[in-house]
Amino acid sequence: MSNILRLSLLFLLTFGITGTINAQINTTIEKSNENLESSERGKLFEWGNYAMFIHWGLYSNLADKWDGKTYYGISEWLMNESMANIDKDEYKAASKSFNPKDFDAKKIAQLAKDAGMKYIIITSKHHDGFAMFHSKVDKFNIVDATPFGRDPMKELAQACKELGLGFGFYYSQYQDWTTPGGFKAPRVDSEGNPRTFDDYFKSKCLPQVEEITSNYGDIEVIWFDTPGQIEKKYVDDLIEVVHRNQPNALISSRIGHNLGDFRTLADMEVPLKNIDGLWESIDVTNDSWGFAWYDNNWKTPKQILQTLISTIARGGTFMMNVGPDGLGNVPEQAAASLRSSGKWVARYPDVIYGAQASPWKHKLPWGDVTRQGNKLYLAVYEWPKDGKLYVPGINSFVKQAKLLDDKTGKRIKQTLNGNWLILDVPYQQPDPMISVIELEMKNNDIDVDTTQALDPEIGLPDLSVLFADTENCSTNKTTWREKFGEYKHTYIVSNLNKGGKITWTVEVLEPITCQVGLNVRGNGRSVWELKSDEGKYIQNQQRATSKFSEVPLGWLKFDKPGKHTITLTMEKGQNPADISSISLIPVKF
Ligand code: GLC
């Protein structure tokens, strides 16, 4: 297996996990010595950094409504018992009214291209078992079971090829709710004969993976999902088929048994700290992967760009989902946001393509940073109001700073105060979306101090417990769902009322007073104490509610510039609460 990356994932990412911080942070992904960039394999993933995910299937036509009732949650799960609990045969019969006559592969591929994306991954078969391609092994597919009668995957593969985009398939290997033997499907066939997972796997799953890897030209990625309890022998079989038919395709970590070529984080998760190795974050233009008629909660172009840039800044690749409707149209709002953010990407290609992770290893208060060689791209999400951008922790020589899209090449005046670089930037935000400043460093050996720094203007609005040292308590990741299937993630420390302590180290440029808030979840009142290394002290009682929200603690003053510690404790025996982050907002006098 020459030229193949082997990643070892220390834990299996599925969905809905709460794990300890050590498991999260120590996840190492070992690359083989072979240089990925020396081959075509994985190039679009690693260099392109940006992809379109498409969830499209029979569920798109149902649009989260069944028998006149609307269900809230990810629409591709509508059939499942957690949602509408639809009878298998009734669900299958619904394919008769699926006729996506507006489907225009070229239009969708063009949208991905205009968005600045480099490849498309589309659902070939989701958990409902319905194939969106012409399968010879199972009639429950878009050609044989619908009035549409075309193979849209052929058209999309072709359209991608014409536009120079990569193409790949999502395939749900373990769950198949309509094929006897598949996970969550009946264990008997229509005649009452027993059907095992092995039957489903050999008669449908493996042959269909054979089909999608043989009949659609070159494939970038086969994106398996929800491995559940699948046995390793099945995973080995799937890998063998993919490697044999598509030696250049990468396989997602959700194939199971830590056997993927890259790691997909949990749905809708951008990590707070840099992660090494090949990995991706995935998100949705609204809330549901598949089309849901009511789902109008669109991400703005700026939100899309921030997630894209911050994912790359953490060292990853980003994949953004669209859910075409039952007629085959991508909702106009999603398309508009993607086109607009795509125009930004076209103005700043170096911030995205081939860009590397931020040397700070986490977000900065005003935005994030990507890198190419000796150039740092400061993507300023929140443009400063006082004409100064504060760049903390600079230990290397900065040759020059300029606005990235400034054709005049005019330099930005820079001053160094300790290791804070202070840039004199225009008062008016140059790019109404996100402005980018290019810092050209003397050489590729860039040294920055990664300590969390208190921006004199913005402070530290969201300093996660992930950046704190803990004593007699631990940091855990918690994941919850707002609607069914719509995940949120954060890190928490939970047991401070048993004598635990959390200590953050922050860098301060000048004497400063901050309003301190706690982002907390709990049940009832608790007394909090926050103490700095200079002996300043806040003690206050606040009420935590069941949803994370910010409660104010009080003012904290830092007298001296430099590094400080602040330690949070709770009075013993108080109501337990989960602390997610602290906010330090400078007070203006
Ligand atoms: C989850 C869901 C699935 C969705 C996927 C996207 O695994 O089960 O419906 O396709 O996330 O990442």
Residues whose N, C-alpha, C, O or C-beta is under 5 A from the ligand:
A	BS01	GLC	E76 D225 T226 D267 W289
